[in-house]
Amino acid sequence: LNLSNNFITQLHALALPYLEQLDLSGNQLDLISEGAFGNLARLEHLNLSRNRLSVSLGSNSKALGSLGRLRSLDISMNGLSNSAAELLLRNKSSLDQLKMTGNVLIKLSPSMFGESKGITNLIIEDNLISEIEKQTFEPLSRLESLNLARNNLASICDFTLHQVKYLNLSRNSLEFFVTCEDAALYSLEVLDLSHNKLLYFPILPKLNKLKHLYLQNNLLGALGSEAVMVTEVNSLYQDIMKLMPLAYIDLSFNHFTSFPLETLSLLFSLETLNFSHNFRQIRFPSLKCLDLQKNSLTSVSPFFLKALPQIDTLNLQENQVQPCGFLMKSLPKIFDLNSSCVAFGQLKTLKHLNLRENDIKILPPTSFQGTSLISLNLAKNNHMVIGEAALEGVQATLQSLIISEISMNSSGLSLPCMPALTNLNISNNRLNKTPGSLACSSLKVIDVRNNAFTSLNCSLLQTLSLNQTAMFISGNKFNCYCSGSSRWQVIAFRCFSRRCSNDFRTADIRIVII
């Protein structure tokens, strides 16, 4: 029976013996007669939210006391104080779900839920709670979900709720979250501490099942807390974090002035990290070289990139970053800055970039337009697709390009004319021919080892011979025929036999101009 959003002010009797669900929310109900629910023996779900139950508290509490089979109760937004809520919750041993959002509770004590120890889902959001007495929630052995968001809690100094799986403490005034030190296994899987005043990382249970941790919009890093924390409780965090199955952590909108590598590197199961909107007031005006190798980074905040106005060399090897592209029809607008990809075009002074082993799936068009790239390492991004015009914008400046070990065949290799290119490494792929666009390059060294070549483009070699000094070709199956008319000759090589074989996989062959 749904009687919500009417103008019911009093309820005296409901003779509905088979009724299981009753919704009286959004009325002006201030009086429920003591025997009003006497004939509702099967009622299990009752919604009394957005009424005035605090007005006739004595009669209302006695009426609710007769509902011994109630499983779900919503008494949100009724102006209830602590004592009023306790009266309404008497004789509620069967209660499974309780919602008390938007009241005026200021303190939680064991007496509040003393007769409701079977609760599994408890929502007390948007009250005035500033204190929680010990043993308030601990006796609720079946409690799995607890929502205390939008209250006035200043700290959690002795978290001991082993049974809780989901805990929401967002939008309080928390400065600390500390778990009691014990050897018990905690069931906690989701912890929301966002929109608080945390100065330090939370001290979490040593044994836990935590998978999602929300810490956005806090003050982490404001006091250099990363260094302080690592110095003072380093061993504790190592023990905790190495055992934690944490897959997602949100650290956005905090005050870090440096990336918390020492802490986050202990999270071996971490899959997703949101570190956006930090570094907002920091700037490295003279920093030219930055090494971030092997940190499991999935993104680099645009705000952080803007803090590097003079960066020359950036090493991101062995991470998980994906380059952004530019929208071809609206250059130079950066494509999807809010996504997890990295917009390298913000780094105008960048000359040397290492993206080796980042599991890059696709190199989108104009991935590096706006930079001043001289050298680019894209090796060991297995099966990476190099999009059309991927190198547009840097083809005039690029001098060294490494695209080895990506299992690429010749149909997948399309390079633009790069007149400044002097060093090209396309080794350890499945190539059987070299791109004709290399004819306009000033190549000095080319490495084609461990591919599928059986011959080389003679006309291309003759064009390149004006500048080229070395070519590495071992690990291919060349036909060992050297034309006397060619300006190229093999002057040094090593083979297992004295005769040239058709398989030079064991040889290091150096070709020079004579």
N, C-alpha and C positions, 0 to 999 in steps of 0.2 A: 504494500500500500504506500503510494507516494502522495504525501500531503505537503510537500515542500513549497516554499515561496507563496504562502497565503497570509492571512491575518489572524491566525489562531492565537489567542492569548491565554486560554485556559483549556485543560483537558481533564475530563472527569471520569469517563468510562469508555472502554473499547471492548465490546463483546465479540472478539474474533479469535476463537480458540485455535484455529489452524494457521494463524498469521505467523510468518517466519521473518519477514523483513518489513520495517517501518521507517519511513523517511519523513521527519517533521522539521527539517532544516529550513532556515530562512523565514521563520514566522516571528511573532512577538510573544512567544510562549513564556510566561513567567510563573504559571501555577499548574502543577500536575497533581491531581488529587491522589491521596495515599493509595486508594484502590483502583486507580485508573488502568493499571496494567495487570490487574488480578486475573483477568480472563485470557491473558496472552501467554499461555503455558509453553508454546513452541517458539516464541520469539527469540531469534538468534542475532539479528542485525538491527541496530537502532542508531539512527542519525538525528541528533538533537543540536547540531551546530547552528550558529547564528541565531540564538534566542536569548532569553534573559533568565536563565535558570538560577542565578544568584539572588533573585528577588525573594522568592518563597522557598528558601533553601530547605527548611525542615520538611515540608510536605513533599517537595521534589525528591529529596534524598530517600525518603521512605518509599515513594513510588518506584524508584529505580532499584531499591533494595529487594523488591519482590521478584525481580527478573533474574532468577538463579541460573538460567541456561544461556544467558547472553554471551555470544562469542565476539561480537564486534560492536564497539561503542565509539561514537564521535560526539564529543562535548566541546568542540572548538568554539571560540568566539562567543563565550557566555559571560565574560567578566568575572571568571572564577578565581578566587584567592586560593592559597594553599589549603586552608581549613575547609573551604567549600568543596574543593576537588576531592579531599579525603572522604567527606561525607557521601558524595555521589558514587564513590568507588567501593563502598562497603558491599559485602556479599557478592563479590565478582570473581569467584574462584575459577569459573569456566571461561573467563575473558581471554581471548587470543590476540585481538587487535584493539588498540586504544589510541585515539587521537585527541589531543588537547591543545591544538594550535591556537594562537591568538588570544590567550587569557592573560591574567596578571600574576602568574606564579612567580615567586621570587626565590624560593628555596625548595629543594627536593630532599625528602627524608625517607627512611625505611617505612614509616607508617603510611606513606602515600600509597604504596603498592603491596602492603602487608597482606591484603586479602585477594590479590590478583597475581599470584606467583606463576601463573601459566602463560603470561603474555609472551608472544613471539615478536610482535611488531608494535613499536611504541614511538609515537610522534608527539613531541612537545616543542614544536617550533614556534618562534615568534612570541616569546614570553619575556619575563624580566629576570630570569634565573641567573643568580650570581654565585650560588653556593649549592654544592651537592654533598650531602653527608655520606660518610662511609656506610657501606652495606645497603645503599639505596637500591642499586641494580643487581648486586651480586647474588641475592637469593632468587632472582628470576632466572632459573636454570635453563629455560627454553628461549630466552630472549636472543633473537638473531639480528634484528634491525632496530637501531636506536637513532632517532633524529632529534638533535638538540640545537639545530641551526637557529640563527637570529635570536640569541640571548645575550647575557652580559658576563659570560664566564671569562675569567682572567687567566686561568691556568688549569692544566690537568697534571697534577704532580704524582698521582699514584694509580694510574690506569690498571685495573685488574679484571676486566671483563673478558674472561677466557672464552665465553660462549658466543659473543657478539661477532657477526660476520660483516655487517655494514654499520659504519658509524659516521654520522654527519655532524660535525661541529663547526661548520662554516658560518661566517658572519657573526662571530662573537668578538671578544677582545683578547684572545689567547696570545700569551707571550711564550709559553712553554707547553710542551706535551711530553710527559715522562712516564714510562711504564715501570711498575714495580719489578725489581729484579728477582725473577724466579725461573725455575726450569720447566714450567708448564707450557704446553702447546696452546697457543692462542688461535682461535678460528678466524680472526679478522682477515677479510679479503679486500674490502674497500674502505679507505679512510679519507674523509674530506675535511681538510683543515684550511681550506681556501678562505680568503677575505678575513684574515685575522691580523695579529701584530707579532707573529712569530719572528724572533731574532735568530733562532737556531733551528737546525734540522730536528724533527721530533725524535725522541729516544723511544724506539719501537721495541716490541717484545723480541727476545732472542730467538724464540721458536714461534714462527707465525706462518700464515698462508697469504700474506698481503700481496695483491696483484696490482691494485690501482691506488695511487697516492696523489692527492690533489693539494698542492701547496701554493697555488697562484695567488697573487695579490696579498703578499705578506711583506715583511721587512728583512727577509733573508739576505745576508750580505751587507746590510747597512752598517754594521759595526765590524766588518771584516770577520764575520762569524765563521767563515770557512776555515781560516787559519787557526782561530781560537779553538774551534771544535776539534779539528784534527789533532792539535797539540794536546788538548786536555783529555779527550775521550777517544783517542784513535783506536786503541785496542778494543774498546766496547763496540764501536761502529764496525770494525772489521769482522768481529764475531757475528754481529747482527746481520749485516748486509750480505755477507757471503752465503748465508743460509736463506735469505729472503727471496721468494720467487717473484719479485716485483717485475711486472711487464710494462707498466705505464706510470710515468711520473710527470706532473705538470708543475714547472717552476717559473712560469711566465709572470710578468708584472711583479718582479721582486727588485732588489737593489744590489745585485751582484756587480762587483767591479772587476772580477776575474772569474773564469769558468771553474766550477768546483770539481776539478778533475779527481782529486784524491778521494773524495767521497763517492762520486758517481761511478768511478771505475771499479768499485767493489760490487756493483750490481750486475752480476753475471747474467741474469735473465732479462735484463732491460731490453725491451723492443721499441718503445716509443718514448721520446723525451721532448717535451715542449719547454724550450728555454727562451722563448720570444719575449720581447719588450723588457729586456734587461740592458745594462750598459747605456742607459739613456742619458746619463750625465757624464759619461767618461769619454776621453779622447786620447789617442796615442799619436800626437802630432809628429813624432820623429821615428816611429817604429817602421822599419823597412823589411825585416825578416821575421816571419812567424811560423813556428813549427807546431802543428796540431796532429802529428802522425799517430795513428792507432789509438783513437779515443772513442770509437763507436758513435761518432757524431752522425746524426741523421739530418741535421739542418744547421745553418749558421744565420743568426738573426741579422736582418737588414740594418738594425741599429748598431750592431757590432761592426758590420762592414763599413758603415759611415764613420766609425771611430778610427779608421785606418787610412787617413788621407795621403800618406806617403809610402804605403806598403809596396814593396818591390818583389819579394819572394814569399810565397805561401805554400806550405807543405801540408796537404790533407790526405796523404797516403794512408791506406787501410782504415777508412771510415765508411760511411754509408750515405754520402752527400750526392745529390742529383742536381746537375746544372739546370738553370732556367733558360728559356729562350726569349727572344724578342718577338713581338707581333710584327710580322713582315709588312703589313699594310699600315702600320701606325708607328713606325720607328720614330724615336728611340724609346717608346713606352715599354717598361719592363713587364714581362708576362707573369702574372699571378704572383705578386710579391708576398702574398699572405700564405702561399702554399709552403710545403716543406723543402722545395728546391732552393738552390743558392743562386742569387743573381750576381754573377761575377762582374757584370758590366758596371756595377757601382765602383769597382776598384780601378780608377782611371790610370793609376801609376803602376799597376801590376805587370811585371815582366816575366816572372818565372812561376809556373803553377804545376804542382804535382798532384794528380788525381788517380794515381795508381791504386788498384785494388779497392775500388769503391762500389763495386757491383752496379755500375751505371748501366741502365737498360737501354737508354737512347740518348744520343747527343743531339738536342733539338737545334733548329736553325739559329744562327747567330748567337750561339751560347756564350761567346766571349767578346761580343761587340762592345766597345767602350773601353776595353783594357788596352794595354800596350804590350801584349804578350810577345816575348822573344822565344821562350821555351815552354813546351807543353808535354806532360807525361800522362798518357791515358792507358798505360799498359795494364794487363791482367784484369780488365773489366770484361769478363767472359761473355761472349755473344752480344757485345754492345753493338747497337745499330747507329751508324754515323749518319745523321739526317742530312738531307740536301741543304747545302749552304751552312752547315754546322760551323765551319771555320771562317765564314764571311765576317769581315770586320777586322780580322787579324792576319789575313793572308799576305798583307804587304809587310808586316813586321816579323812574322814567325820565322825563326832561324833553326830551331831544333824541335822535331816532332817525333814522339815515341808512341806507337800504336801496336806494340808487340803483345803476343799472348792473349788474344781475344777471340781465337777460333774463327777468324774472318776469312772468307774466300774472295776471289777477285771481283765478283759481281757486287760485293758489299763495300768495296773500297773506291770511293770517289773523292778525289782531292782537287781543290781549286789550283789555279796557277799561283804559286808562291815564290816570287822572284828572290826573296831574301833567304829562302831555305837552304841551309848548308849541311844539315845533319838529319837523316831520316832513318828510323829504325822500325821496320815492319816485319821483324823476325818472329818465328814461332806462331805462324798462322797457317792458312791453307791456300796461299796465293800461288797462281801459276803465270801471272803476268804483272808487269808494273804499269801504273797509270801513265798514259801519254802526257798528262798535264805536267809531269815532272820536267819536261823538256824546257820549260821556261824558268826552272830553278837554277840556283848556283850551287848545286850539291857538291860537297867535298867528300862526305862519308855516307854510304848507304849500307844498311845491314838487312839482308834478305835471308838469313840463315833459317834452316828448319821450316821450309815451306814446300810447295809442290812444283817448283820450277824444273823444267827440262831444258830450257834455253832462255836466253836473254834477248831483249829487243836491241839489235845491233845498232840501228839508227839512233835510238835513244842514248845508247852508251857513247856513240860518237859525239853526240851533242853535248853530253855531260862531261866528256873527257877533257874539255878545256879547263875545268876547275877541280875535277874529282881526284882525290889522292888515295882513297881506300874503299874497297868493297868486300863485304863479308858474305860468302855464299855457301858455306858448308851446310850439310844436312839437306841438300837437294839432290835430285837425280839428273845431273846435267850430262849431255853428250860431250865427251871430252875431246872436242875438236877445236883447235885454235887456228884461226885463219892468219896466214902470214901477212896478208894485206891490211889486217886490222891494226889500228894504232894502239890496241890493247894487247898485252901479253901477260901470261902468268909468269912471274919471276920468282915466286917463292910459294911452296906448298908442301904439306906433309901428307904422305899416304902410308898405309901399312905395307904396300908393295911398291916396287920401283916403277911399275907401269901405272898409267892412269886407268882407273876403273870407271864404270858408269855411275858409281855410287860414291859421292864425296861426303857422306855423313860424318866421317871421322876426320875430315880435313879442315884446317883453317887456311883459306886461300886468300891471299892479298893481291889485288889487282891494282897496278899503278900505271901511270902514263909514262911512256918512254919517248 
